């Protein structure tokens, strides 16, 4: 009789061990899942920052190509955007700087959520360009909304060659 009683107790004890193992494994998997979510958020934010950096340098390169009209690229210290549909041109006309700004703002709109851009120049022959980009980084930070991120790139340019910095 004691032998039968011991066998039943052993079977119940094994079930309890399995239940505890499942609970411990569940907590471990929840931890791994939260780390995965945190990694995805950080990767998304990192992607947006990389895109913004590349787009800022793209605009600076466009301005260097069109160095005679560098002062025309200035956005009067305001952030410009292309609208929510990415189809509304900011400037009309055939001048190269207008095409550059429209292309740049459209690319900002397509690659960054609520992407806006600002260009500042001081108009001297050997001077500074400042390109600022702003976007909504609420997905990257995990906040609900309104978490804007800014990137600012400064460069020096000259309107005539050779440049003597």
C-alpha positions as CSV (number, residue, x, y, z in Angstrom):
1,X,0.0,0.0,0.0
2,X,2.8,2.4,0.7
3,X,4.3,1.6,-2.6
4,X,1.1,2.7,-4.5
5,X,0.9,5.9,-2.4
6,X,4.5,6.8,-3.2
7,X,3.9,6.4,-7.0
8,X,0.8,8.7,-7.0
9,X,2.7,11.3,-5.0
10,X,5.6,11.1,-7.5
11,X,3.3,11.7,-10.4
12,X,1.8,14.8,-8.8
13,X,5.2,16.1,-8.0
14,X,6.3,15.8,-11.6
15,X,3.3,17.8,-12.8
16,X,4.2,20.5,-10.3
17,X,7.7,20.7,-11.6
18,X,6.4,21.0,-15.2
19,X,4.0,23.8,-14.1
20,X,6.8,25.8,-12.4
21,X,9.1,25.3,-15.4
22,X,6.4,26.6,-17.7
23,X,5.9,29.7,-15.5
24,X,9.7,30.4,-15.4
25,X,10.0,29.9,-19.1
26,X,7.0,32.3,-19.7
27,X,8.7,35.1,-17.7
28,X,11.9,34.5,-19.7
29,X,10.1,34.7,-23.0
30,X,8.3,37.9,-21.9
31,X,11.6,39.4,-21.1
32,X,13.0,38.5,-24.5
33,X,9.9,39.9,-26.2
34,X,10.3,43.2,-24.4
35,X,14.0,43.4,-25.4
36,X,13.0,42.7,-29.0
37,X,10.4,45.6,-28.9
38,X,13.0,47.9,-27.4
39,X,15.5,47.0,-30.1
40,X,13.0,47.6,-32.9
41,X,12.1,51.0,-31.5
42,X,15.8,52.0,-31.2
43,X,16.5,50.7,-34.7
44,X,13.6,52.7,-36.1
45,X,14.9,55.9,-34.4
46,X,18.4,55.1,-35.7
47,X,17.1,54.7,-39.2
48,X,15.3,58.0,-39.1
49,X,18.5,59.8,-37.8
50,X,20.6,58.2,-40.6
51,X,18.1,59.2,-43.2
52,X,18.0,62.8,-41.9
53,X,21.8,63.0,-41.9
54,X,22.0,61.8,-45.4
55,X,19.3,64.2,-46.6
56,X,21.0,67.2,-44.8
57,X,24.3,66.4,-46.6
58,X,22.4,65.9,-49.9
59,X,21.0,69.5,-49.6
60,X,24.5,70.9,-48.8
61,X,25.9,69.1,-51.8
62,X,23.1,70.6,-54.0
63,X,24.0,74.0,-52.7
64,X,27.7,73.5,-53.5
65,X,26.8,72.6,-57.0
66,X,24.7,75.7,-57.4
67,X,27.0,78.0,-55.4
68,X,26.0,81.2,-57.3
69,X,22.5,80.9,-55.9
70,X,23.3,79.7,-52.3
71,X,21.6,82.7,-50.7
72,X,18.4,81.8,-52.5
73,X,18.2,78.5,-50.6
74,X,17.5,80.3,-47.3
75,X,14.1,79.5,-45.8
76,X,13.9,82.6,-43.7
77,X,14.6,80.7,-40.4
78,X,11.3,78.7,-40.8
79,X,10.8,74.9,-41.1
80,X,9.2,74.1,-44.5
81,X,7.4,70.9,-45.3
82,X,5.7,69.4,-48.3
83,X,2.3,68.7,-46.7
84,X,0.8,65.5,-45.6
85,X,0.3,64.1,-49.1
86,X,3.9,64.8,-50.2
87,X,2.6,66.4,-53.4
88,X,2.3,70.1,-52.8
89,X,5.3,72.0,-54.1
90,X,6.6,74.7,-51.9
91,X,8.2,76.8,-54.7
92,X,7.1,77.2,-58.3
93,X,9.5,78.1,-61.1
94,X,12.3,76.7,-63.2
95,X,15.3,78.0,-61.2
96,X,17.6,75.2,-60.0
97,X,17.4,76.2,-56.3
98,X,13.6,75.9,-56.4
99,X,13.8,72.5,-58.0
100,X,16.4,71.4,-55.4
101,X,14.3,72.6,-52.5
102,X,11.1,71.0,-53.8
103,X,12.9,67.7,-54.4
104,X,14.5,67.8,-51.0
105,X,11.3,68.6,-49.1
106,X,9.4,65.8,-51.0
107,X,12.1,63.3,-50.1
108,X,11.9,64.5,-46.4
109,X,8.2,64.0,-46.5
110,X,8.5,60.5,-47.9
111,X,11.3,59.2,-45.8
112,X,10.7,60.8,-42.4
113,X,7.4,61.0,-40.5
114,X,6.3,64.7,-40.5
115,X,9.6,65.6,-42.0
116,X,10.4,69.3,-42.2
117,X,13.5,71.2,-43.3
118,X,15.1,74.5,-42.7
119,X,18.1,76.1,-44.5
120,X,20.0,79.1,-43.2
121,X,22.8,81.0,-44.9
122,X,24.4,84.3,-44.1
123,X,25.1,85.4,-47.6
124,X,28.8,86.2,-47.4
125,X,31.4,85.0,-50.0
126,X,33.0,82.6,-47.6
127,X,30.2,81.7,-45.3
128,X,28.2,79.1,-43.3
129,X,25.3,76.9,-44.4
130,X,23.1,75.4,-41.7
131,X,20.6,72.7,-42.7
132,X,18.2,71.6,-40.0
133,X,15.7,68.7,-40.3
134,X,12.9,67.9,-37.9
135,X,10.7,64.8,-37.7
136,X,8.3,63.0,-35.5
137,X,10.2,60.3,-33.6
138,X,7.4,59.1,-31.4
139,X,7.7,55.6,-32.8
140,X,11.3,55.4,-32.0
141,X,11.0,56.7,-28.5
142,X,7.8,54.8,-27.7
143,X,5.8,57.9,-26.8
144,X,2.3,58.4,-28.1
145,X,2.9,61.6,-30.1
146,X,4.7,64.9,-30.2
147,X,8.2,63.6,-29.7
148,X,10.0,65.6,-32.4
149,X,13.7,65.1,-33.1
150,X,16.0,67.7,-34.7
151,X,19.2,67.2,-36.7
152,X,21.4,70.2,-37.6
153,X,24.4,70.1,-40.0
154,X,26.7,73.1,-40.6
155,X,29.1,73.5,-43.5
156,X,31.2,76.3,-45.0
157,X,30.9,77.3,-48.6
158,X,32.3,79.9,-51.0
159,X,30.5,81.5,-53.9
160,X,33.6,81.8,-56.1
161,X,36.5,79.5,-56.8
162,X,39.2,79.0,-55.6
163,X,38.0,79.0,-52.0
164,X,40.4,80.5,-49.4
165,X,39.2,79.3,-46.0
